[in-house]
Amino acid sequence: CRQISSWNTHKKQPISFISVNMSVRQFQQKNFISEMQRIMLSHNIQPQQLELELTESILIHNTDDTKRKLFELREMGIRLAIDDFGTGYSSLQYLKNLPIDVIKIDQSFINDITLDVNDRAIVQTIISLAKNLNLWVVAEGVVNQEQYEFLKKKDCDSYQGYYYSKPMPMAELLSVIEHKKNELLAGINIKY
C-alpha cells in the first residue's frame, strides 16, 4: 500500500494493481477487514489497486467467517485470487460460491507442460473452466518460450515467472517497465 501510494503521489503508477499474498494467520484475524480499510485509508489508495492472493488452505478454515470476509473484500472493490490452484483442496465449490476473480495455476503443473501429457490436460482444463466462469487465469512459474507459447495458444490471460524476469529491486523494476512497458505489462506480476 505504501508503494501504491508513492506511485499515486508521484504520478508514476506503472501498473494498475499489486498482488499481495495473505497467510491463513493474517486472514483469520478478527479485525482483518477493518485493518485492511485502515491501511488503505491511511495510504489513500483505491481498493481496486489491490489484489489479495489466498491459498486454498485459507478457504477451508472457518468457512462462514472466510466467506463473509471474502464478500466484504469484494464489496470494497478488492480483487481476489486463488494462489497455487490445484495443489491444495481444489474444490469447485470455491469457484461456484465465493467471489473469486483470478485463478493462479500452480507452477508444478507448468514445469513439465511441454513434456507431460497429464500436466497439459490439467492446465488446459483449468484454463477452460476459468474462462467459462469468467475468471482471469495466471500461469505461475513460466520459465521458457515453449511454456509461454503453449499457454498463449490455450488462451491463458497472464503469466509470471523467470521467462519475464528474475526478482529485482523496485528502482530497477521501474526502469525496466519504463523501457519495455508494452511487452512486460501483459505478464508482469510483482511479489513482495
N, CA and C of each residue as an Amber inpcrd file, in Angstrom:
protein
   576
   0.8310000  -1.2050000   0.0000000   0.0000000   0.0000000   0.0000000
   0.8610000   1.2490000   0.0000000   1.9750000   1.1830000   0.7090000
   2.9040000   2.3150000   0.7220000   3.4600000   2.5620000  -0.6790000
   3.7990000   1.4940000  -1.3940000   4.3390000   1.6350000  -2.7450000
   3.2880000   2.2030000  -3.6900000   2.0810000   1.7280000  -3.6200000
   0.9960000   2.2500000  -4.4560000   0.7900000   3.7240000  -4.1710000
   0.7830000   4.0890000  -2.9000000   0.6030000   5.4810000  -2.5100000
   1.7110000   6.3590000  -3.0940000   2.9440000   5.8520000  -3.0390000
   4.0740000   6.5990000  -3.5950000   3.8850000   6.8110000  -5.0930000
   3.4810000   5.7730000  -5.8050000   3.2460000   5.9090000  -7.2470000
   2.1110000   6.8920000  -7.5200000   1.0430000   6.8000000  -6.7290000
  -0.0910000   7.7060000  -6.9230000   0.3360000   9.1600000  -6.7140000
   1.1370000   9.4040000  -5.6840000   1.5860000  10.7490000  -5.3520000
   2.4850000  11.3270000  -6.4300000   3.3510000  10.5040000  -6.9590000
   4.3210000  10.9760000  -7.9510000   3.8530000  10.7520000  -9.3850000
   2.6020000  10.3270000  -9.5390000   2.0170000  10.1110000 -10.8740000
   2.8650000   9.1850000 -11.7340000   3.5030000   8.2090000 -11.0830000
   4.3170000   7.2490000 -11.8220000   3.7800000   5.8440000 -11.6200000
   2.5000000   5.6960000 -11.6480000   1.9280000   4.3850000 -11.4000000
   2.0440000   3.5180000 -12.6550000   3.0570000   2.6220000 -12.6980000
   3.3020000   1.8420000 -13.8990000   2.3840000   0.6280000 -14.0490000
   1.7250000   0.2470000 -12.9940000   0.8260000  -0.9060000 -13.0560000
  -0.4850000  -0.5390000 -12.3800000  -1.5220000  -1.2810000 -12.7050000
  -2.8370000  -0.9120000 -12.1840000  -3.1120000  -1.4600000 -10.7850000
  -2.4440000  -2.5500000 -10.3950000  -2.6540000  -3.0920000  -9.0470000
  -1.4440000  -3.9160000  -8.6340000  -1.3650000  -4.1770000  -7.3460000
  -0.3190000  -5.0400000  -6.7960000  -0.9990000  -6.2130000  -6.1060000
  -0.4390000  -7.4100000  -6.3430000  -0.9280000  -8.6290000  -5.6910000
  -0.1720000  -8.8440000  -4.3930000  -0.9090000  -9.1880000  -3.3580000
  -0.3150000  -9.4180000  -2.0460000  -0.7570000 -10.7780000  -1.5410000
   0.2190000 -11.6190000  -1.1740000  -0.1080000 -12.9330000  -0.6120000
  -0.5870000 -12.7760000   0.8250000  -1.6490000 -13.4690000   1.1690000
  -2.1860000 -13.4440000   2.5320000  -1.9770000 -14.8110000   3.1750000
  -1.5440000 -14.8080000   4.4090000  -1.4010000 -16.0740000   5.1310000
  -2.7150000 -16.4070000   5.8340000  -2.8590000 -17.6590000   6.1960000
  -4.0410000 -18.0900000   6.9450000  -4.1440000 -17.2890000   8.2310000
  -3.0130000 -17.1210000   8.9030000  -2.9850000 -16.3950000  10.1800000
  -3.4690000 -14.9520000  10.0310000  -2.9750000 -14.2580000   8.9930000
  -3.4170000 -12.8860000   8.7530000  -4.9220000 -12.8480000   8.4830000
  -5.3480000 -13.7190000   7.6000000  -6.7390000 -13.7020000   7.1670000
  -7.7030000 -14.0380000   8.3010000  -7.2690000 -14.8430000   9.2640000
  -8.1410000 -15.2550000  10.3630000  -8.2280000 -14.2210000  11.4800000
  -7.4410000 -13.1630000  11.4160000  -7.5270000 -12.1340000  12.4510000
  -8.9350000 -11.5530000  12.4630000  -9.4720000 -11.3650000  13.6570000
 -10.8450000 -10.8570000  13.7930000 -11.0120000  -9.4770000  13.1740000
  -9.9750000  -8.6540000  13.2390000 -10.0720000  -7.2920000  12.7310000
  -9.4830000  -7.1520000  11.3140000  -9.4130000  -8.2520000  10.5790000
  -8.7720000  -8.2370000   9.2590000  -9.4000000  -7.2080000   8.3190000
 -10.7090000  -7.1810000   8.2170000 -11.3970000  -6.2640000   7.2990000
 -11.1670000  -4.8060000   7.7240000 -11.3610000  -4.5280000   8.9910000
 -11.1740000  -3.1450000   9.4510000  -9.7180000  -2.7180000   9.3060000
  -8.7790000  -3.6380000   9.4960000  -7.3610000  -3.3260000   9.3270000
  -7.0510000  -3.0300000   7.8530000  -7.6370000  -3.7940000   6.9430000
  -7.4630000  -3.5280000   5.5050000  -7.9900000  -2.1320000   5.1660000
  -9.1580000  -1.8040000   5.7000000  -9.7470000  -0.4860000   5.4450000
  -8.8550000   0.6190000   6.0070000  -8.3380000   0.4120000   7.2140000
  -7.4730000   1.4010000   7.8450000  -6.2050000   1.6290000   7.0270000
  -5.5820000   0.5470000   6.5790000  -4.3360000   0.6520000   5.8070000
  -4.5860000   1.3730000   4.4880000  -5.6530000   1.0090000   3.7920000
  -5.9490000   1.6800000   2.5170000  -6.2440000   3.1570000   2.7230000
  -6.9830000   3.4660000   3.7790000  -7.3000000   4.8520000   4.0830000
  -6.0470000   5.6360000   4.4590000  -5.2000000   5.0460000   5.2880000
  -4.0010000   5.7560000   5.7380000  -3.0320000   6.0160000   4.5810000
  -3.0570000   5.1810000   3.5420000  -2.1850000   5.3830000   2.3830000
  -2.9280000   6.0050000   1.2030000  -4.2120000   6.2810000   1.4090000
  -5.0270000   6.9390000   0.3970000  -4.9930000   6.2100000  -0.9560000
  -5.2600000   4.8870000  -0.9060000  -5.2940000   4.1190000  -2.1430000
  -6.6920000   3.5610000  -2.3790000  -6.9730000   3.2720000  -3.6260000
  -8.2650000   2.7100000  -4.0070000  -8.2200000   1.1910000  -3.8620000
  -9.3120000   0.5750000  -3.4170000  -9.3320000  -0.8850000  -3.2680000
  -9.0060000  -1.6310000  -4.5630000  -9.3510000  -1.0520000  -5.6990000
  -9.0830000  -1.6950000  -6.9860000  -7.5890000  -1.8050000  -7.2800000
  -6.7820000  -1.1320000  -6.5000000  -5.3410000  -1.1820000  -6.6970000
  -4.7000000  -2.3560000  -5.9580000  -5.5260000  -3.1630000  -5.2890000
  -5.0310000  -4.3230000  -4.5460000  -5.6690000  -5.6030000  -5.0560000
  -4.8600000  -6.6510000  -5.0880000  -5.3620000  -7.9970000  -5.3250000
  -4.8100000  -8.8550000  -4.2000000  -5.6860000  -9.5250000  -3.4790000
  -5.2390000 -10.4140000  -2.4060000  -5.1930000 -11.8400000  -2.9260000
  -4.0380000 -12.4800000  -2.7420000  -3.8560000 -13.8600000  -3.1570000
  -4.0400000 -14.7570000  -1.9410000  -4.9800000 -15.6690000  -2.0660000
  -5.3220000 -16.5760000  -0.9750000  -5.0210000 -18.0020000  -1.4090000
  -4.3820000 -18.7660000  -0.5370000  -4.1750000 -20.1760000  -0.8560000
  -5.4640000 -20.9260000  -0.5610000  -5.5910000 -22.0890000  -1.1660000
  -6.8040000 -22.8810000  -0.9470000  -6.9580000 -23.2790000   0.5210000
  -5.8480000 -23.3580000   1.2590000  -5.9310000 -23.7270000   2.6730000
  -6.6870000 -22.6740000   3.4800000  -6.6210000 -21.4070000   3.0600000
  -7.3780000 -20.3590000   3.7420000  -8.8750000 -20.6190000   3.6000000
  -9.2570000 -21.1160000   2.4580000 -10.6740000 -21.2820000   2.1580000
 -11.3370000 -22.3950000   2.9610000 -10.5500000 -23.3210000   3.5220000
 -11.1550000 -24.4170000   4.2780000 -11.2540000 -24.1340000   5.7700000
 -10.6540000 -23.0490000   6.2430000 -10.6900000 -22.7080000   7.6600000
 -11.8880000 -21.8150000   7.9580000 -12.6960000 -22.2060000   8.9160000
 -13.8150000 -21.3900000   9.3880000 -14.5950000 -20.8120000   8.1970000
 -15.2220000 -21.6780000   7.4640000 -15.7900000 -21.3110000   6.1700000
 -16.8100000 -20.1760000   6.2210000 -17.6330000 -20.0840000   7.2520000
 -18.6040000 -18.9850000   7.3260000 -17.9020000 -17.6420000   7.4600000
 -16.8950000 -17.5840000   8.3410000 -16.1330000 -16.3470000   8.5360000
 -15.3440000 -16.0020000   7.2710000 -14.7460000 -16.9980000   6.6670000
 -13.9900000 -16.7870000   5.4280000 -14.8930000 -16.2520000   4.3340000
 -16.0220000 -16.8650000   4.1550000 -16.9710000 -16.4400000   3.1100000
 -17.4220000 -14.9980000   3.3510000 -17.7380000 -14.6690000   4.5990000
 -18.1610000 -13.3060000   4.9440000 -17.0700000 -12.3070000   4.5980000
 -15.8300000 -12.6140000   4.9920000 -14.7130000 -11.7050000   4.7300000
 -14.4840000 -11.5360000   3.2310000 -14.5450000 -12.6210000   2.4860000
 -14.3310000 -12.5280000   1.0400000 -15.3820000 -11.6410000   0.3830000
 -16.6240000 -11.8030000   0.7860000 -17.6700000 -10.9630000   0.2030000
 -17.5020000  -9.4970000   0.6130000 -17.0600000  -9.2500000   1.8400000
 -16.8020000  -7.8690000   2.2720000 -15.6500000  -7.2520000   1.4830000
 -14.6000000  -8.0290000   1.2610000 -13.4660000  -7.5380000   0.4820000
 -13.8940000  -7.2270000  -0.9530000 -14.6640000  -8.1120000  -1.5320000
 -15.1560000  -7.9020000  -2.9010000 -16.0370000  -6.6610000  -2.9600000
 -16.9000000  -6.5010000  -1.9440000 -17.7820000  -5.3320000  -1.8800000
 -16.9660000  -4.0340000  -1.7920000 -15.8170000  -4.1140000  -1.1380000
 -14.9370000  -2.9590000  -1.0300000 -14.2810000  -2.6470000  -2.3820000
 -14.1970000  -3.6380000  -3.2610000 -13.5660000  -3.4380000  -4.5640000
 -12.2100000  -4.0930000  -4.7160000 -11.7930000  -4.8710000  -3.7400000
 -10.5110000  -5.5720000  -3.7940000 -10.6700000  -6.8350000  -4.6300000
  -9.7020000  -7.0710000  -5.5400000  -9.7040000  -8.2870000  -6.3570000
  -9.2300000  -9.4580000  -5.5050000  -9.7680000 -10.6490000  -5.7810000
  -9.4010000 -11.8380000  -5.0160000  -8.9050000 -12.9360000  -5.9480000
  -7.7840000 -13.5370000  -5.5680000  -7.1750000 -14.5900000  -6.3850000
  -6.9440000 -15.8370000  -5.5410000  -7.1210000 -16.9990000  -6.1640000
  -6.7140000 -18.2520000  -5.5270000  -5.3210000 -18.5670000  -6.0530000
  -4.3520000 -18.5650000  -5.1420000  -2.9570000 -18.8130000  -5.4850000
  -2.6870000 -20.3170000  -5.4650000  -1.7350000 -20.7610000  -6.2800000
  -1.3110000 -22.1690000  -6.3120000  -2.4810000 -23.1100000  -6.5710000
  -3.3860000 -22.7060000  -7.4560000  -4.5850000 -23.5030000  -7.7060000
  -4.2050000 -24.9100000  -8.1730000  -4.8790000 -25.8770000  -7.5790000
  -4.6970000 -27.2640000  -7.9700000  -3.8260000 -28.0650000  -7.0360000
  -3.1800000 -27.4240000  -6.0670000  -2.2570000 -28.1560000  -5.1940000
  -2.8430000 -28.4430000  -3.8180000  -3.9160000 -27.7750000  -3.4740000
  -4.4780000 -27.9460000  -2.1300000  -5.7690000 -28.7190000  -2.1680000
  -6.8230000 -28.0600000  -1.7660000  -8.1350000 -28.6760000  -1.6780000
  -9.0070000 -28.0980000  -2.7830000  -8.6400000 -28.3570000  -4.0220000
  -9.2750000 -27.7270000  -5.1800000 -10.7410000 -28.1260000  -5.3000000
 -11.5630000 -27.4710000  -4.5570000 -12.9900000 -27.7410000  -4.6330000
 -13.6420000 -26.7590000  -5.5910000 -14.4430000 -27.2860000  -6.4640000
 -15.1530000 -26.4120000  -7.3970000 -16.1980000 -25.5780000  -6.6670000
 -16.5350000 -25.9450000  -5.4440000 -17.4650000 -25.1490000  -4.6390000
 -16.9070000 -23.7510000  -4.4030000 -15.5700000 -23.6300000  -4.2330000
 -14.9570000 -22.3180000  -4.0300000 -15.2360000 -21.4210000  -5.2190000
 -15.0620000 -21.9950000  -6.3960000 -15.2480000 -21.2060000  -7.6030000
 -16.7120000 -20.8540000  -7.8180000 -17.5810000 -21.7370000  -7.3780000
 -19.0210000 -21.5260000  -7.5630000 -19.5920000 -20.5510000  -6.5400000
 -19.1500000 -20.6690000  -5.2960000 -19.8090000 -19.9430000  -4.2000000
 -19.0580000 -18.7410000  -3.6460000 -17.8240000 -18.5500000  -4.0370000
 -17.0360000 -17.4550000  -3.4720000 -16.7270000 -16.4120000  -4.5470000
 -16.5510000 -15.1670000  -4.1390000 -16.3200000 -14.0820000  -5.1040000
 -14.8600000 -14.0090000  -5.5610000 -14.4400000 -15.0110000  -6.3060000
 -13.0620000 -15.0890000  -6.7860000 -12.9700000 -14.4320000  -8.1610000
 -11.8850000 -13.6860000  -8.3950000 -11.6610000 -13.0150000  -9.6810000
 -10.5960000 -13.6990000 -10.5220000  -9.6230000 -14.3320000  -9.8480000
  -8.4290000 -14.8280000 -10.5230000  -8.0850000 -16.2190000 -10.0160000
  -7.6630000 -17.0800000 -10.9540000  -7.0820000 -18.3800000 -10.5980000
  -5.6310000 -18.3450000 -11.0510000  -4.7330000 -18.6810000 -10.1300000
  -3.3070000 -18.7480000 -10.4590000  -2.9070000 -20.2240000 -10.4820000
  -2.6180000 -20.7270000 -11.6840000  -2.2660000 -22.1340000 -11.8450000
  -0.8850000 -22.3720000 -11.2470000  -0.8000000 -23.3360000 -10.3470000
   0.4550000 -23.6050000  -9.6640000   1.5400000 -24.0320000 -10.6420000
   2.7630000 -23.5890000 -10.3550000   3.8930000 -23.8680000 -11.2380000
   4.2100000 -25.3500000 -11.3670000   3.7840000 -26.1720000 -10.4140000
   4.0510000 -27.6110000 -10.5240000   3.3850000 -28.2010000 -11.7620000
   2.3110000 -27.5850000 -12.2480000   1.6660000 -28.0500000 -13.4740000
   2.3110000 -27.4370000 -14.7100000   2.9650000 -26.2940000 -14.5350000
   3.5780000 -25.5870000 -15.6510000   4.9650000 -26.1530000 -15.9600000
   5.6870000 -26.6160000 -14.9160000   7.0720000 -27.0730000 -15.0690000
   7.2700000 -28.0130000 -16.2520000   6.4500000 -29.0480000 -16.3660000
   6.6280000 -30.0740000 -17.3950000   5.5390000 -30.0290000 -18.4640000
   4.9440000 -28.8770000 -18.6380000   3.8150000 -28.7550000 -19.5510000
   4.1650000 -29.1510000 -20.9930000   5.4230000 -28.9880000 -21.3700000
   5.8170000 -29.3500000 -22.7330000   6.1880000 -30.8270000 -22.8460000
   6.3120000 -31.5230000 -21.7190000   6.7310000 -32.9280000 -21.7230000
   5.6590000 -33.8980000 -21.2470000   4.8000000 -33.4540000 -20.3550000
   3.8570000 -34.3370000 -19.6820000   2.4330000 -34.1030000 -20.1710000
   1.8620000 -35.1150000 -20.7830000   0.5160000 -35.0020000 -21.3300000
  -0.5150000 -34.7350000 -20.2230000  -0.2850000 -35.2660000 -19.0240000
  -1.2170000 -35.0380000 -17.9150000  -1.1920000 -33.5890000 -17.4520000
   0.0070000 -33.0080000 -17.3520000   0.1060000 -31.5950000 -16.9830000
  -0.5860000 -30.7160000 -18.0170000  -0.3780000 -31.0340000 -19.2980000
  -1.0480000 -30.2690000 -20.3580000  -2.5600000 -30.3540000 -20.2150000
  -3.0640000 -31.5450000 -19.9570000  -4.5170000 -31.7330000 -19.8270000
  -5.0610000 -30.9750000 -18.6200000  -4.3440000 -31.0260000 -17.5130000
  -4.7910000 -30.3300000 -16.3050000  -4.8090000 -28.8220000 -16.5320000
  -3.7380000 -28.2870000 -17.0890000  -3.6590000 -26.8450000 -17.3320000
  -4.7410000 -26.4010000 -18.3080000  -4.9080000 -27.1570000 -19.3830000
  -5.9350000 -26.8170000 -20.3650000  -7.3250000 -26.8490000 -19.7320000
  -7.5800000 -27.7970000 -18.8540000  -8.8740000 -27.9050000 -18.1740000
  -9.0920000 -26.7390000 -17.2200000  -8.0580000 -26.3770000 -16.4690000
  -8.1760000 -25.2420000 -15.5470000  -8.4670000 -23.9570000 -16.3240000
  -7.7500000 -23.7440000 -17.4080000  -7.9750000 -22.5360000 -18.2150000
  -9.3990000 -22.5210000 -18.7620000  -9.8450000 -23.6350000 -19.2910000
 -11.2000000 -23.7180000 -19.8490000 -12.2590000 -23.4730000 -18.7750000
 -12.0760000 -24.0880000 -17.6190000 -13.0080000 -23.8990000 -16.5030000
 -13.0610000 -22.4330000 -16.0920000 -11.8940000 -21.8360000 -15.9340000
 -11.8330000 -20.4280000 -15.5290000 -12.5070000 -19.5260000 -16.5530000
 -12.2510000 -19.7640000 -17.8140000 -12.8670000 -18.9490000 -18.8700000
 -14.3870000 -19.0580000 -18.8310000 -14.8860000 -20.2640000 -18.6240000
 -16.3340000 -20.4630000 -18.5650000 -16.9680000 -19.8080000 -17.3460000
 -16.1630000 -19.5740000 -16.3120000 -16.6500000 -18.9040000 -15.1000000
 -16.2900000 -17.4180000 -15.0870000 -15.7800000 -16.9120000 -16.2050000
 -15.3700000 -15.5040000 -16.3380000 -14.3090000 -15.1070000 -15.3180000
 -13.3590000 -15.9870000 -15.0960000 -12.2470000 -15.7160000 -14.1920000
 -10.9820000 -15.4570000 -15.0010000 -10.1180000 -14.6040000 -14.4800000
  -8.8250000 -14.3180000 -15.0880000  -7.8880000 -15.4640000 -14.7180000
  -7.0210000 -15.8920000 -15.6320000  -6.1140000 -17.0080000 -15.3740000
  -4.6660000 -16.5360000 -15.4800000  -3.8860000 -16.8560000 -14.4380000
  -2.4580000 -16.5490000 -14.4170000  -1.7080000 -17.8740000 -14.3080000
  -0.7110000 -18.0780000 -15.1580000   0.1670000 -19.2470000 -15.0630000
   1.4030000 -18.8440000 -14.2720000   1.6870000 -19.5820000 -13.2170000
   2.8520000 -19.3050000 -12.3740000   4.0350000 -20.1450000 -12.8320000
   5.2230000 -19.5940000 -12.7000000   6.4360000 -20.3680000 -12.9530000
   6.7580000 -20.5810000 -14.4170000   6.3860000 -19.6470000 -15.2780000
   6.7260000 -19.7540000 -16.7000000   8.2010000 -19.3850000 -16.8600000
   8.9960000 -20.3340000 -17.3730000  10.4370000 -20.1090000 -17.4470000
  11.0030000 -20.1730000 -18.8580000  10.1900000 -20.5820000 -19.8470000
  10.7380000 -20.6550000 -21.1990000   9.6850000 -20.3530000 -22.2600000
  10.1710000 -20.1630000 -23.4650000   9.3360000 -19.8060000 -24.6070000
   8.2920000 -20.8800000 -24.9170000   8.6690000 -22.1550000 -24.8030000
   7.7470000 -23.2440000 -25.1220000   6.5450000 -23.2330000 -24.1820000
   6.7810000 -23.0260000 -22.8930000   5.6770000 -22.9400000 -21.9350000
   4.7740000 -21.7620000 -22.2790000   5.4070000 -20.6140000 -22.5200000
   4.6530000 -19.4160000 -22.8660000   3.7880000 -19.6440000 -24.1100000
   4.3670000 -20.2250000 -25.1540000   3.6330000 -20.4550000 -26.4090000
   2.4480000 -21.3900000 -26.1900000   2.6410000 -22.4600000 -25.4250000
   1.5470000 -23.3830000 -25.1450000   0.4130000 -22.6660000 -24.4160000
   0.7650000 -21.9150000 -23.3740000  -0.2320000 -21.2110000 -22.5660000
  -0.9630000 -20.1490000 -23.3770000  -0.2190000 -19.4450000 -24.1970000
  -0.8250000 -18.4190000 -25.0440000  -1.8300000 -19.0570000 -26.0080000
  -1.4480000 -20.1750000 -26.5950000  -2.3240000 -20.8800000 -27.5320000
  -3.6050000 -21.3760000 -26.8370000  -3.5040000 -21.6880000 -25.5500000
  -4.6560000 -22.1790000 -24.7840000  -5.4650000 -21.0370000 -24.1650000
  -5.0980000 -19.7980000 -24.4750000  -5.8510000 -18.6090000 -24.0580000
  -5.6700000 -18.2500000 -22.5870000  -4.4780000 -18.5370000 -22.0420000
  -4.1570000 -18.0880000 -20.6870000  -4.0510000 -16.5640000 -20.7220000
  -4.5390000 -15.8920000 -19.6810000  -4.5930000 -14.4330000 -19.6690000
  -3.2800000 -13.7590000 -19.3240000  -2.5230000 -14.3460000 -18.3930000
  -1.3370000 -13.6830000 -17.8930000  -0.3430000 -14.7290000 -17.4100000
   0.9160000 -14.3120000 -17.2960000   1.9950000 -15.2440000 -16.9690000
   2.9220000 -14.5850000 -15.9690000   3.5250000 -15.4020000 -15.1260000
   4.5690000 -14.8770000 -14.2610000   5.6660000 -15.9170000 -14.1620000
   6.8880000 -15.4510000 -14.0360000   7.9990000 -16.3800000 -13.9060000
   9.2720000 -15.8140000 -14.4760000  10.3290000 -16.5920000 -14.3840000
  11.6600000 -16.1570000 -14.8020000  11.7600000 -15.9460000 -16.3060000
  10.8020000 -16.4260000 -17.0790000  10.8180000 -16.1460000 -18.5160000
  10.7750000 -14.6350000 -18.7390000  10.0880000 -13.9430000 -17.8570000
   9.9990000 -12.4830000 -17.9470000  11.1400000 -11.8150000 -17.2160000
  11.3990000 -12.2680000 -15.9890000  12.4450000 -11.6280000 -15.2130000
  12.6400000 -12.3540000 -13.8900000  13.8390000 -12.2810000 -13.3870000
  14.0980000 -12.7240000 -12.0170000  13.6920000 -11.5660000 -11.1020000
  13.4960000 -11.8160000  -9.8050000  13.1750000 -10.7200000  -8.8780000
  14.2510000  -9.6430000  -8.9320000  13.8160000  -8.3860000  -8.7460000
  14.7580000  -7.2640000  -8.8000000  14.2940000  -6.1620000  -7.8620000
  15.2130000  -5.2670000  -7.4900000  14.8310000  -4.1310000  -6.6460000
  13.8020000  -3.2530000  -7.3580000  12.9950000  -2.5530000  -6.5920000
  11.9140000  -1.7360000  -7.1470000  12.4260000  -0.6970000  -8.1490000
  13.5270000  -0.0220000  -7.8400000  14.0430000   1.0080000  -8.7560000
  14.4060000   0.4090000 -10.1090000  15.0080000  -0.7620000 -10.0740000
  15.3660000  -1.4380000 -11.3240000  14.1070000  -1.8720000 -12.0780000
  13.1280000  -2.3730000 -11.3570000  11.8650000  -2.7800000 -11.9740000
  11.2030000  -1.6070000 -12.6790000  11.1530000  -0.4630000 -12.0120000
  10.5270000   0.7150000 -12.6160000  11.2480000   1.1350000 -13.8920000
  12.5680000   1.0190000 -13.8960000  13.3380000   1.3530000 -15.0840000
  13.0210000   0.3870000 -16.2270000  12.9440000  -0.8960000 -15.9210000
  12.6110000  -1.9000000 -16.9340000  11.2100000  -1.6520000 -17.4860000
  10.2690000  -1.3840000 -16.5930000   8.8900000  -1.1270000 -17.0320000
   8.8520000   0.0770000 -17.9610000   9.5650000   1.1050000 -17.6100000
   9.5590000   2.3160000 -18.4230000  10.1040000   2.0540000 -19.8310000
  11.1380000   1.2220000 -19.9200000  11.7690000   0.9580000 -21.2180000
  11.0780000  -0.1360000 -22.0240000  10.4030000  -1.0610000 -21.3470000
   9.7760000  -2.1820000 -22.0520000   8.3040000  -2.3110000 -21.6790000
   7.6520000  -1.2080000 -21.4920000   6.2930000  -1.1720000 -20.9810000
   5.3480000  -2.1210000 -21.7180000   5.2660000  -2.0390000 -23.0150000
   4.2760000  -2.8090000 -23.7710000   4.4640000  -4.3110000 -23.6700000
   5.7010000  -4.7920000 -23.8010000   5.8960000  -6.2330000 -23.7570000
   5.7920000  -6.7970000 -22.3500000   6.1260000  -6.0270000 -21.3310000
   6.1180000  -6.5530000 -19.9710000   4.7530000  -6.4970000 -19.2960000
   3.9920000  -5.4730000 -19.5350000   2.7610000  -5.3050000 -18.7670000
   1.7570000  -6.4320000 -18.9930000   1.8840000  -7.1450000 -20.0830000
   0.9850000  -8.2710000 -20.3280000   1.2090000  -9.3860000 -19.3270000
   2.4170000  -9.5200000 -18.8110000   2.6820000 -10.6630000 -17.9700000
   3.3030000 -10.3730000 -16.6300000   3.5090000  -9.1160000 -16.2970000
   4.2380000  -8.8150000 -15.0690000   3.3550000  -9.0240000 -13.8450000
   3.9280000  -9.5590000 -12.8070000   3.2360000  -9.8160000 -11.5670000
   4.2530000  -9.5800000 -10.4630000   4.0720000  -8.5510000  -9.6660000
   5.0400000  -8.1750000  -8.6320000   4.7030000  -8.8900000  -7.3420000
   5.6970000  -9.4840000  -6.7140000   5.5120000 -10.1350000  -5.4200000
   6.4000000  -9.4440000  -4.4060000   5.8600000  -9.1800000  -3.2320000
   6.6530000  -8.6210000  -2.1500000   6.8880000  -9.6740000  -1.1130000
